Amino acid sequence: MGEKVRIGIVGLGFIGTQKHLVGLSQHRDRCEVVAFCDFDIERAQAGRAQWGNEDAYTTTDYMELVNDPSIDVIHVCTWNANHCEITCAALEAGKHVMVEKPMAVTGADARTMRDTAKRTGKKLTVGFQYRQREEYQFLKALADEGKFGEIYAAKAHATRRRGVPIWGVFTDKSKQGGGPLIDLGGHSIDVALWLMDNYEVASVTGVVNYKLGDKPQGNIGGQWDPATYEVEDSAFGFVTFKNGASLFVEASWALNIKAAREGCITICGTEAGAETVQDPNGSANLVVDVNLIEGGKQVNTGFGEGGAYFSAGGVGGAQNGFAYMGGLEAGLWLDAVINDTEPYVTADQAVVVTEILDAIYTSAAQGGKPVTFD
């Protein structure tokens, strides 16, 4: 590895540009993006023009990046269905890989990716940037200090009222593997498991709904085309863990609820609990509520409110924006690559998230029969 980490990126859509490239651009003292790959060569060229150096090149064939011996790291930001194939090819060629969430469409593919990384000795991480939100850093610190006690029940909320993405291939099941569950649900599941520090799943039961695909009215950003809407509009899952803990999962792009609750969690411990909801005032912040018993009374306190021992500094919307989280994520990933340390989001952790997503879909397809884990 040279003076700077040399990075190639595959997939120059919204996530590839607005999170990965914007995030990496905040660390130009330690890395440089030298190759831009997309099936649309014009998007690759636009990415190079904005974020590449003078020697950077563009291509529509990701194998050019895989076979380039000068590249240290590849970022995979393509359709979900391509994640496993591209990631494994890059790992086999001696590259470290950051793959955007979801890690893969199936648990089997996720395990293949993890096992390939371990066999080749290369680093593999997944883009779960919600861990970098200040609200979740705050709750993680409390959890690690034992303030919640044993966290034995949790909920992962990933719901929109009418928020179907009408661009790209989001509603194409063959390319994405699913809809809101695989798109949004992984973030909230990841945060919940991380706060619980529990990855020992016993069983998963799921329900997947195809009820509103032909009702595009009221969608934020415009109506979708019902003729090409192939994925679920909502999904629900119930996860049990080997120690008796549980996790409820809810995800939707279209659901007749009062308000969205995207990227949010609820955790319940023996000493205290916490939940997050979207800011009703419309900021990028989440509203955090920590609840406990003190002095024989029920007490609620939130992030920045300074109540009891649950206190923290204030939080601004700019510090929870996409670029901010992407910059933190990129910095932690570069730390792991340069210092040869474990990634902040490990492949083992990400595999469990994908296994839960896969099991919810599988259980639903089996009429709600639980999927058990060894």
Contacts in CASP RR format, 6 or more apart in sequence:
PFRMAT RR
TARGET T0000
AUTHOR 0000-0000-0000
METHOD contacts of the structure
MODEL  1
MGEKVRIGIVGLGFIGTQKHLVGLSQHRDRCEVVAFCDFDIERAQAGRAQ
WGNEDAYTTTDYMELVNDPSIDVIHVCTWNANHCEITCAALEAGKHVMVE
KPMAVTGADARTMRDTAKRTGKKLTVGFQYRQREEYQFLKALADEGKFGE
IYAAKAHATRRRGVPIWGVFTDKSKQGGGPLIDLGGHSIDVALWLMDNYE
VASVTGVVNYKLGDKPQGNIGGQWDPATYEVEDSAFGFVTFKNGASLFVE
ASWALNIKAAREGCITICGTEAGAETVQDPNGSANLVVDVNLIEGGKQVN
TGFGEGGAYFSAGGVGGAQNGFAYMGGLEAGLWLDAVINDTEPYVTADQA
VVVTEILDAIYTSAAQGGKPVTFD
1 72 0 8 1.000
1 337 0 8 1.000
1 338 0 8 1.000
2 72 0 8 1.000
4 29 0 8 1.000
4 30 0 8 1.000
4 31 0 8 1.000
4 32 0 8 1.000
5 30 0 8 1.000
5 31 0 8 1.000
5 32 0 8 1.000
5 72 0 8 1.000
5 73 0 8 1.000
5 334 0 8 1.000
5 337 0 8 1.000
5 338 0 8 1.000
6 31 0 8 1.000
6 32 0 8 1.000
6 34 0 8 1.000
6 70 0 8 1.000
6 71 0 8 1.000
6 72 0 8 1.000
6 73 0 8 1.000
7 24 0 8 1.000
7 31 0 8 1.000
7 32 0 8 1.000
7 33 0 8 1.000
7 34 0 8 1.000
7 35 0 8 1.000
7 71 0 8 1.000
7 72 0 8 1.000
7 73 0 8 1.000
7 74 0 8 1.000
7 75 0 8 1.000
8 33 0 8 1.000
8 34 0 8 1.000
8 35 0 8 1.000
8 36 0 8 1.000
8 37 0 8 1.000
8 65 0 8 1.000
8 71 0 8 1.000
8 73 0 8 1.000
8 74 0 8 1.000
8 75 0 8 1.000
9 16 0 8 1.000
9 20 0 8 1.000
9 21 0 8 1.000
9 33 0 8 1.000
9 35 0 8 1.000
9 36 0 8 1.000
9 37 0 8 1.000
9 74 0 8 1.000
9 75 0 8 1.000
9 77 0 8 1.000
10 37 0 8 1.000
10 38 0 8 1.000
10 62 0 8 1.000
10 65 0 8 1.000
10 74 0 8 1.000
10 75 0 8 1.000
10 76 0 8 1.000
10 77 0 8 1.000
10 78 0 8 1.000
10 86 0 8 1.000
11 37 0 8 1.000
11 38 0 8 1.000
11 43 0 8 1.000
11 76 0 8 1.000
11 77 0 8 1.000
11 78 0 8 1.000
12 36 0 8 1.000
12 37 0 8 1.000
12 38 0 8 1.000
12 40 0 8 1.000
12 43 0 8 1.000
12 44 0 8 1.000
12 46 0 8 1.000
12 47 0 8 1.000
12 77 0 8 1.000
13 38 0 8 1.000
13 43 0 8 1.000
13 77 0 8 1.000
14 167 0 8 1.000
15 77 0 8 1.000
15 100 0 8 1.000
16 75 0 8 1.000
16 77 0 8 1.000
16 100 0 8 1.000
17 47 0 8 1.000
17 50 0 8 1.000
17 51 0 8 1.000
18 322 0 8 1.000
18 323 0 8 1.000
19 129 0 8 1.000
19 322 0 8 1.000
19 323 0 8 1.000
19 325 0 8 1.000
19 326 0 8 1.000
19 329 0 8 1.000
20 75 0 8 1.000
20 77 0 8 1.000
20 98 0 8 1.000
20 100 0 8 1.000
20 326 0 8 1.000
20 330 0 8 1.000
21 33 0 8 1.000
21 47 0 8 1.000
21 50 0 8 1.000
21 51 0 8 1.000
22 322 0 8 1.000
22 323 0 8 1.000
22 326 0 8 1.000
22 327 0 8 1.000
23 323 0 8 1.000
23 326 0 8 1.000
23 327 0 8 1.000
23 329 0 8 1.000
23 330 0 8 1.000
23 331 0 8 1.000
24 31 0 8 1.000
24 33 0 8 1.000
24 51 0 8 1.000
24 327 0 8 1.000
24 330 0 8 1.000
25 51 0 8 1.000
26 323 0 8 1.000
26 327 0 8 1.000
26 330 0 8 1.000
26 331 0 8 1.000
27 327 0 8 1.000
27 330 0 8 1.000
27 331 0 8 1.000
27 334 0 8 1.000
30 331 0 8 1.000
30 334 0 8 1.000
30 338 0 8 1.000
31 73 0 8 1.000
31 330 0 8 1.000
31 334 0 8 1.000
32 52 0 8 1.000
32 53 0 8 1.000
32 56 0 8 1.000
33 51 0 8 1.000
33 52 0 8 1.000
33 53 0 8 1.000
33 56 0 8 1.000
34 52 0 8 1.000
34 53 0 8 1.000
34 55 0 8 1.000
34 56 0 8 1.000
34 57 0 8 1.000
34 70 0 8 1.000
34 71 0 8 1.000
35 56 0 8 1.000
35 57 0 8 1.000
35 58 0 8 1.000
35 59 0 8 1.000
35 64 0 8 1.000
35 65 0 8 1.000
35 68 0 8 1.000
35 71 0 8 1.000
36 44 0 8 1.000
36 45 0 8 1.000
36 47 0 8 1.000
36 48 0 8 1.000
36 51 0 8 1.000
36 52 0 8 1.000
36 56 0 8 1.000
36 57 0 8 1.000
36 58 0 8 1.000
36 59 0 8 1.000
37 44 0 8 1.000
37 58 0 8 1.000
37 59 0 8 1.000
37 60 0 8 1.000
37 61 0 8 1.000
37 62 0 8 1.000
37 64 0 8 1.000
37 65 0 8 1.000
38 44 0 8 1.000
38 58 0 8 1.000
38 60 0 8 1.000
39 60 0 8 1.000
40 60 0 8 1.000
41 58 0 8 1.000
41 59 0 8 1.000
41 60 0 8 1.000
44 58 0 8 1.000
44 59 0 8 1.000
44 60 0 8 1.000
45 58 0 8 1.000
48 56 0 8 1.000
48 57 0 8 1.000
48 58 0 8 1.000
59 65 0 8 1.000
62 86 0 8 1.000
62 89 0 8 1.000
63 89 0 8 1.000
65 71 0 8 1.000
65 74 0 8 1.000
65 90 0 8 1.000
66 74 0 8 1.000
66 86 0 8 1.000
66 89 0 8 1.000
66 90 0 8 1.000
66 93 0 8 1.000
66 95 0 8 1.000
67 93 0 8 1.000
71 95 0 8 1.000
72 95 0 8 1.000
72 96 0 8 1.000
72 337 0 8 1.000
73 95 0 8 1.000
73 96 0 8 1.000
73 97 0 8 1.000
73 98 0 8 1.000
73 337 0 8 1.000
74 86 0 8 1.000
74 90 0 8 1.000
74 95 0 8 1.000
74 96 0 8 1.000
74 97 0 8 1.000
74 98 0 8 1.000
75 97 0 8 1.000
75 98 0 8 1.000
75 99 0 8 1.000
75 100 0 8 1.000
76 82 0 8 1.000
76 83 0 8 1.000
76 86 0 8 1.000
76 87 0 8 1.000
76 90 0 8 1.000
76 97 0 8 1.000
76 98 0 8 1.000
76 99 0 8 1.000
76 100 0 8 1.000
77 100 0 8 1.000
78 86 0 8 1.000
78 100 0 8 1.000
79 169 0 8 1.000
79 175 0 8 1.000
79 176 0 8 1.000
80 102 0 8 1.000
80 104 0 8 1.000
80 105 0 8 1.000
80 175 0 8 1.000
80 176 0 8 1.000
80 177 0 8 1.000
80 178 0 8 1.000
80 182 0 8 1.000
81 105 0 8 1.000
81 174 0 8 1.000
81 175 0 8 1.000
81 176 0 8 1.000
81 177 0 8 1.000
83 99 0 8 1.000
83 100 0 8 1.000
83 102 0 8 1.000
83 103 0 8 1.000
83 104 0 8 1.000
83 105 0 8 1.000
83 109 0 8 1.000
83 113 0 8 1.000
84 104 0 8 1.000
84 105 0 8 1.000
84 109 0 8 1.000
84 110 0 8 1.000
84 112 0 8 1.000
84 113 0 8 1.000
86 99 0 8 1.000
87 97 0 8 1.000
87 99 0 8 1.000
87 113 0 8 1.000
87 116 0 8 1.000
87 124 0 8 1.000
88 112 0 8 1.000
88 113 0 8 1.000
88 116 0 8 1.000
90 97 0 8 1.000
91 97 0 8 1.000
91 113 0 8 1.000
91 116 0 8 1.000
91 117 0 8 1.000
91 120 0 8 1.000
91 122 0 8 1.000
91 124 0 8 1.000
92 116 0 8 1.000
92 120 0 8 1.000
94 120 0 8 1.000
94 122 0 8 1.000
95 122 0 8 1.000
96 122 0 8 1.000
96 123 0 8 1.000
96 124 0 8 1.000
96 337 0 8 1.000
97 117 0 8 1.000
97 122 0 8 1.000
97 123 0 8 1.000
97 124 0 8 1.000
97 125 0 8 1.000
98 124 0 8 1.000
98 125 0 8 1.000
98 126 0 8 1.000
98 127 0 8 1.000
98 333 0 8 1.000
99 113 0 8 1.000
99 124 0 8 1.000
99 125 0 8 1.000
99 126 0 8 1.000
99 127 0 8 1.000
100 126 0 8 1.000
100 127 0 8 1.000
101 126 0 8 1.000
101 127 0 8 1.000
101 128 0 8 1.000
101 186 0 8 1.000
101 187 0 8 1.000
101 190 0 8 1.000
101 350 0 8 1.000
101 353 0 8 1.000
102 126 0 8 1.000
102 182 0 8 1.000
102 183 0 8 1.000
102 186 0 8 1.000
102 353 0 8 1.000
102 354 0 8 1.000
102 357 0 8 1.000
103 109 0 8 1.000
103 110 0 8 1.000
103 113 0 8 1.000
103 126 0 8 1.000
103 347 0 8 1.000
103 350 0 8 1.000
103 351 0 8 1.000
103 353 0 8 1.000
103 354 0 8 1.000
104 110 0 8 1.000
104 112 0 8 1.000
104 113 0 8 1.000
104 354 0 8 1.000
105 176 0 8 1.000
105 177 0 8 1.000
105 178 0 8 1.000
105 182 0 8 1.000
105 358 0 8 1.000
106 354 0 8 1.000
106 358 0 8 1.000
107 351 0 8 1.000
107 354 0 8 1.000
107 355 0 8 1.000
107 358 0 8 1.000
109 354 0 8 1.000
110 350 0 8 1.000
110 351 0 8 1.000
110 354 0 8 1.000
110 355 0 8 1.000
111 351 0 8 1.000
113 124 0 8 1.000
113 347 0 8 1.000
113 351 0 8 1.000
114 124 0 8 1.000
114 347 0 8 1.000
114 348 0 8 1.000
114 350 0 8 1.000
114 351 0 8 1.000
116 124 0 8 1.000
117 123 0 8 1.000
117 124 0 8 1.000
117 347 0 8 1.000
118 347 0 8 1.000
123 336 0 8 1.000
123 337 0 8 1.000
123 343 0 8 1.000
124 343 0 8 1.000
124 347 0 8 1.000
125 333 0 8 1.000
125 336 0 8 1.000
125 343 0 8 1.000
125 344 0 8 1.000
125 345 0 8 1.000
125 346 0 8 1.000
125 347 0 8 1.000
125 350 0 8 1.000
126 345 0 8 1.000
126 347 0 8 1.000
126 350 0 8 1.000
126 353 0 8 1.000
127 329 0 8 1.000
127 345 0 8 1.000
128 186 0 8 1.000
128 187 0 8 1.000
128 190 0 8 1.000
128 191 0 8 1.000
128 345 0 8 1.000
128 350 0 8 1.000
128 353 0 8 1.000
129 325 0 8 1.000
129 326 0 8 1.000
129 328 0 8 1.000
129 329 0 8 1.000
130 136 0 8 1.000
130 187 0 8 1.000
130 188 0 8 1.000
130 190 0 8 1.000
130 191 0 8 1.000
130 263 0 8 1.000
130 325 0 8 1.000
131 137 0 8 1.000
131 140 0 8 1.000
131 190 0 8 1.000
131 191 0 8 1.000
131 194 0 8 1.000
131 344 0 8 1.000
131 345 0 8 1.000
132 324 0 8 1.000
132 325 0 8 1.000
132 326 0 8 1.000
132 327 0 8 1.000
132 328 0 8 1.000
132 329 0 8 1.000
132 332 0 8 1.000
133 286 0 8 1.000
133 320 0 8 1.000
133 325 0 8 1.000
134 303 0 8 1.000
134 315 0 8 1.000
134 316 0 8 1.000
134 319 0 8 1.000
134 320 0 8 1.000
135 276 0 8 1.000
135 285 0 8 1.000
135 286 0 8 1.000
135 288 0 8 1.000
135 303 0 8 1.000
135 315 0 8 1.000
135 320 0 8 1.000
136 191 0 8 1.000
136 194 0 8 1.000
136 195 0 8 1.000
136 265 0 8 1.000
136 276 0 8 1.000
138 288 0 8 1.000
138 303 0 8 1.000
138 312 0 8 1.000
139 195 0 8 1.000
139 267 0 8 1.000
139 274 0 8 1.000
139 276 0 8 1.000
139 288 0 8 1.000
139 290 0 8 1.000
140 194 0 8 1.000
140 195 0 8 1.000
142 148 0 8 1.000
142 272 0 8 1.000
142 274 0 8 1.000
142 290 0 8 1.000
142 310 0 8 1.000
143 151 0 8 1.000
143 195 0 8 1.000
143 196 0 8 1.000
143 197 0 8 1.000
143 267 0 8 1.000
146 271 0 8 1.000
147 271 0 8 1.000
147 272 0 8 1.000
147 309 0 8 1.000
147 310 0 8 1.000
148 267 0 8 1.000
148 269 0 8 1.000
148 270 0 8 1.000
148 271 0 8 1.000
148 272 0 8 1.000
148 273 0 8 1.000
148 274 0 8 1.000
149 269 0 8 1.000
149 270 0 8 1.000
149 271 0 8 1.000
149 272 0 8 1.000
150 269 0 8 1.000
150 270 0 8 1.000
151 195 0 8 1.000
151 196 0 8 1.000
151 197 0 8 1.000
151 198 0 8 1.000
151 245 0 8 1.000
151 267 0 8 1.000
151 268 0 8 1.000
151 269 0 8 1.000
151 273 0 8 1.000
152 243 0 8 1.000
152 244 0 8 1.000
152 245 0 8 1.000
152 246 0 8 1.000
152 268 0 8 1.000
152 269 0 8 1.000
152 270 0 8 1.000
153 245 0 8 1.000
153 246 0 8 1.000
153 247 0 8 1.000
153 267 0 8 1.000
153 268 0 8 1.000
153 269 0 8 1.000
154 192 0 8 1.000
154 195 0 8 1.000
154 196 0 8 1.000
154 245 0 8 1.000
154 246 0 8 1.000
154 247 0 8 1.000
154 248 0 8 1.000
154 265 0 8 1.000
154 266 0 8 1.000
154 267 0 8 1.000
154 268 0 8 1.000
155 192 0 8 1.000
155 247 0 8 1.000
155 248 0 8 1.000
155 249 0 8 1.000
155 250 0 8 1.000
155 265 0 8 1.000
155 266 0 8 1.000
155 275 0 8 1.000
156 185 0 8 1.000
156 186 0 8 1.000
156 188 0 8 1.000
156 189 0 8 1.000
156 191 0 8 1.000
156 192 0 8 1.000
156 247 0 8 1.000
156 248 0 8 1.000
156 249 0 8 1.000
156 250 0 8 1.000
156 265 0 8 1.000
157 188 0 8 1.000
157 250 0 8 1.000
157 261 0 8 1.000
157 262 0 8 1.000
157 263 0 8 1.000
157 264 0 8 1.000
157 265 0 8 1.000
157 266 0 8 1.000
158 180 0 8 1.000
158 181 0 8 1.000
158 184 0 8 1.000
158 185 0 8 1.000
158 186 0 8 1.000
158 187 0 8 1.000
158 188 0 8 1.000
158 249 0 8 1.000
158 250 0 8 1.000
158 251 0 8 1.000
158 252 0 8 1.000
158 261 0 8 1.000
158 262 0 8 1.000
158 263 0 8 1.000
158 264 0 8 1.000
159 180 0 8 1.000
159 234 0 8 1.000
159 250 0 8 1.000
159 251 0 8 1.000
159 252 0 8 1.000
159 255 0 8 1.000
159 257 0 8 1.000
159 260 0 8 1.000
159 261 0 8 1.000
159 262 0 8 1.000
160 180 0 8 1.000
160 184 0 8 1.000
160 220 0 8 1.000
160 252 0 8 1.000
160 253 0 8 1.000
160 254 0 8 1.000
160 255 0 8 1.000
160 260 0 8 1.000
160 262 0 8 1.000
161 252 0 8 1.000
161 254 0 8 1.000
161 255 0 8 1.000
161 256 0 8 1.000
161 257 0 8 1.000
161 258 0 8 1.000
161 259 0 8 1.000
161 260 0 8 1.000
162 218 0 8 1.000
162 219 0 8 1.000
162 220 0 8 1.000
162 253 0 8 1.000
162 254 0 8 1.000
163 219 0 8 1.000
163 220 0 8 1.000
163 221 0 8 1.000
163 253 0 8 1.000
163 254 0 8 1.000
163 260 0 8 1.000
164 170 0 8 1.000
164 171 0 8 1.000
164 216 0 8 1.000
164 219 0 8 1.000
164 224 0 8 1.000
164 229 0 8 1.000
164 233 0 8 1.000
164 253 0 8 1.000
164 254 0 8 1.000
165 171 0 8 1.000
165 183 0 8 1.000
165 253 0 8 1.000
166 219 0 8 1.000
166 221 0 8 1.000
166 222 0 8 1.000
166 223 0 8 1.000
166 224 0 8 1.000
166 225 0 8 1.000
169 175 0 8 1.000
169 176 0 8 1.000
170 176 0 8 1.000
170 179 0 8 1.000
170 183 0 8 1.000
170 231 0 8 1.000
171 179 0 8 1.000
171 224 0 8 1.000
171 225 0 8 1.000
171 228 0 8 1.000
171 229 0 8 1.000
171 230 0 8 1.000
171 231 0 8 1.000
172 228 0 8 1.000
172 230 0 8 1.000
172 231 0 8 1.000
173 179 0 8 1.000
173 230 0 8 1.000
173 231 0 8 1.000
174 230 0 8 1.000
176 182 0 8 1.000
176 183 0 8 1.000
176 231 0 8 1.000
177 231 0 8 1.000
178 231 0 8 1.000
178 232 0 8 1.000
178 361 0 8 1.000
179 231 0 8 1.000
179 232 0 8 1.000
179 235 0 8 1.000
179 253 0 8 1.000
180 231 0 8 1.000
180 232 0 8 1.000
180 233 0 8 1.000
180 234 0 8 1.000
180 235 0 8 1.000
180 251 0 8 1.000
180 252 0 8 1.000
180 253 0 8 1.000
181 208 0 8 1.000
181 232 0 8 1.000
181 235 0 8 1.000
181 249 0 8 1.000
181 251 0 8 1.000
181 357 0 8 1.000
181 360 0 8 1.000
181 361 0 8 1.000
182 357 0 8 1.000
182 361 0 8 1.000
183 251 0 8 1.000
183 253 0 8 1.000
184 251 0 8 1.000
184 253 0 8 1.000
184 262 0 8 1.000
184 263 0 8 1.000
185 249 0 8 1.000
185 251 0 8 1.000
185 263 0 8 1.000
185 357 0 8 1.000
186 353 0 8 1.000
186 357 0 8 1.000
187 263 0 8 1.000
188 249 0 8 1.000
188 251 0 8 1.000
188 262 0 8 1.000
188 263 0 8 1.000
188 264 0 8 1.000
188 265 0 8 1.000
189 247 0 8 1.000
189 249 0 8 1.000
189 353 0 8 1.000
189 356 0 8 1.000
189 357 0 8 1.000
190 345 0 8 1.000
190 349 0 8 1.000
190 350 0 8 1.000
190 353 0 8 1.000
191 263 0 8 1.000
191 265 0 8 1.000
192 247 0 8 1.000
192 265 0 8 1.000
192 267 0 8 1.000
193 199 0 8 1.000
193 247 0 8 1.000
193 349 0 8 1.000
193 352 0 8 1.000
193 353 0 8 1.000
194 349 0 8 1.000
195 265 0 8 1.000
195 267 0 8 1.000
196 245 0 8 1.000
196 247 0 8 1.000
196 267 0 8 1.000
198 241 0 8 1.000
198 243 0 8 1.000
198 245 0 8 1.000
199 348 0 8 1.000
199 349 0 8 1.000
199 352 0 8 1.000
200 241 0 8 1.000
200 242 0 8 1.000
200 243 0 8 1.000
201 239 0 8 1.000
201 240 0 8 1.000
201 241 0 8 1.000
201 242 0 8 1.000
201 352 0 8 1.000
201 355 0 8 1.000
201 356 0 8 1.000
201 359 0 8 1.000
201 373 0 8 1.000
202 240 0 8 1.000
202 241 0 8 1.000
202 242 0 8 1.000
202 244 0 8 1.000
202 372 0 8 1.000
202 373 0 8 1.000
203 239 0 8 1.000
203 240 0 8 1.000
203 370 0 8 1.000
203 371 0 8 1.000
203 372 0 8 1.000
203 373 0 8 1.000
204 237 0 8 1.000
204 238 0 8 1.000
204 239 0 8 1.000
204 240 0 8 1.000
204 356 0 8 1.000
204 359 0 8 1.000
204 360 0 8 1.000
204 363 0 8 1.000
204 370 0 8 1.000
204 371 0 8 1.000
204 373 0 8 1.000
205 237 0 8 1.000
205 238 0 8 1.000
205 360 0 8 1.000
205 363 0 8 1.000
205 368 0 8 1.000
205 369 0 8 1.000
205 370 0 8 1.000
205 371 0 8 1.000
206 235 0 8 1.000
206 236 0 8 1.000
206 237 0 8 1.000
206 238 0 8 1.000
206 359 0 8 1.000
206 360 0 8 1.000
206 361 0 8 1.000
206 363 0 8 1.000
206 364 0 8 1.000
206 368 0 8 1.000
207 235 0 8 1.000
207 236 0 8 1.000
207 237 0 8 1.000
207 363 0 8 1.000
207 364 0 8 1.000
207 368 0 8 1.000
208 232 0 8 1.000
208 234 0 8 1.000
208 235 0 8 1.000
208 360 0 8 1.000
208 361 0 8 1.000
208 364 0 8 1.000
208 365 0 8 1.000
209 232 0 8 1.000
209 233 0 8 1.000
209 234 0 8 1.000
209 235 0 8 1.000
210 232 0 8 1.000
210 233 0 8 1.000
211 233 0 8 1.000
211 234 0 8 1.000
212 233 0 8 1.000
212 234 0 8 1.000
212 254 0 8 1.000
212 255 0 8 1.000
213 224 0 8 1.000
213 226 0 8 1.000
213 229 0 8 1.000
213 233 0 8 1.000
213 254 0 8 1.000
214 226 0 8 1.000
214 229 0 8 1.000
215 226 0 8 1.000
215 254 0 8 1.000
216 222 0 8 1.000
216 223 0 8 1.000
216 224 0 8 1.000
216 225 0 8 1.000
216 226 0 8 1.000
216 229 0 8 1.000
217 223 0 8 1.000
219 254 0 8 1.000
233 252 0 8 1.000
233 253 0 8 1.000
233 254 0 8 1.000
233 255 0 8 1.000
234 250 0 8 1.000
234 251 0 8 1.000
234 252 0 8 1.000
234 253 0 8 1.000
234 254 0 8 1.000
234 255 0 8 1.000
235 249 0 8 1.000
235 250 0 8 1.000
235 251 0 8 1.000
235 252 0 8 1.000
235 360 0 8 1.000
235 361 0 8 1.000
235 364 0 8 1.000
236 248 0 8 1.000
236 249 0 8 1.000
236 250 0 8 1.000
236 251 0 8 1.000
236 360 0 8 1.000
237 248 0 8 1.000
237 249 0 8 1.000
237 250 0 8 1.000
237 360 0 8 1.000
237 363 0 8 1.000
238 246 0 8 1.000
238 247 0 8 1.000
238 248 0 8 1.000
238 249 0 8 1.000
239 246 0 8 1.000
239 247 0 8 1.000
239 248 0 8 1.000
239 249 0 8 1.000
239 356 0 8 1.000
240 246 0 8 1.000
241 247 0 8 1.000
249 356 0 8 1.000
249 360 0 8 1.000
259 278 0 8 1.000
259 280 0 8 1.000
260 278 0 8 1.000
261 277 0 8 1.000
261 278 0 8 1.000
262 278 0 8 1.000
263 276 0 8 1.000
263 286 0 8 1.000
264 275 0 8 1.000
264 276 0 8 1.000
264 277 0 8 1.000
264 278 0 8 1.000
264 286 0 8 1.000
265 274 0 8 1.000
265 275 0 8 1.000
265 276 0 8 1.000
266 274 0 8 1.000
266 275 0 8 1.000
266 276 0 8 1.000
267 273 0 8 1.000
267 274 0 8 1.000
267 275 0 8 1.000
271 292 0 8 1.000
272 290 0 8 1.000
272 291 0 8 1.000
272 292 0 8 1.000
272 310 0 8 1.000
273 290 0 8 1.000
273 291 0 8 1.000
273 292 0 8 1.000
274 288 0 8 1.000
274 289 0 8 1.000
274 290 0 8 1.000
274 291 0 8 1.000
275 288 0 8 1.000
275 289 0 8 1.000
275 291 0 8 1.000
276 286 0 8 1.000
276 287 0 8 1.000
276 288 0 8 1.000
276 289 0 8 1.000
277 286 0 8 1.000
277 287 0 8 1.000
277 289 0 8 1.000
278 286 0 8 1.000
278 287 0 8 1.000
279 285 0 8 1.000
279 286 0 8 1.000
279 287 0 8 1.000
280 287 0 8 1.000
283 316 0 8 1.000
283 317 0 8 1.000
284 316 0 8 1.000
284 317 0 8 1.000
284 318 0 8 1.000
284 320 0 8 1.000
284 321 0 8 1.000
285 315 0 8 1.000
285 316 0 8 1.000
285 317 0 8 1.000
285 320 0 8 1.000
286 320 0 8 1.000
287 302 0 8 1.000
287 303 0 8 1.000
288 302 0 8 1.000
288 303 0 8 1.000
289 300 0 8 1.000
289 301 0 8 1.000
289 302 0 8 1.000
290 300 0 8 1.000
290 301 0 8 1.000
290 302 0 8 1.000
290 303 0 8 1.000
290 310 0 8 1.000
291 298 0 8 1.000
291 299 0 8 1.000
291 300 0 8 1.000
291 301 0 8 1.000
292 299 0 8 1.000
292 301 0 8 1.000
292 308 0 8 1.000
292 310 0 8 1.000
293 299 0 8 1.000
294 308 0 8 1.000
299 307 0 8 1.000
299 308 0 8 1.000
301 307 0 8 1.000
301 308 0 8 1.000
301 310 0 8 1.000
301 311 0 8 1.000
302 310 0 8 1.000
303 312 0 8 1.000
303 313 0 8 1.000
303 314 0 8 1.000
303 315 0 8 1.000
304 311 0 8 1.000
304 312 0 8 1.000
304 313 0 8 1.000
304 314 0 8 1.000
304 315 0 8 1.000
305 311 0 8 1.000
306 312 0 8 1.000
318 324 0 8 1.000
329 344 0 8 1.000
332 343 0 8 1.000
332 344 0 8 1.000
333 343 0 8 1.000
333 344 0 8 1.000
335 341 0 8 1.000
336 342 0 8 1.000
336 343 0 8 1.000
336 344 0 8 1.000
355 373 0 8 1.000
359 371 0 8 1.000
359 373 0 8 1.000
362 371 0 8 1.000
363 369 0 8 1.000
363 370 0 8 1.000
363 371 0 8 1.000
END
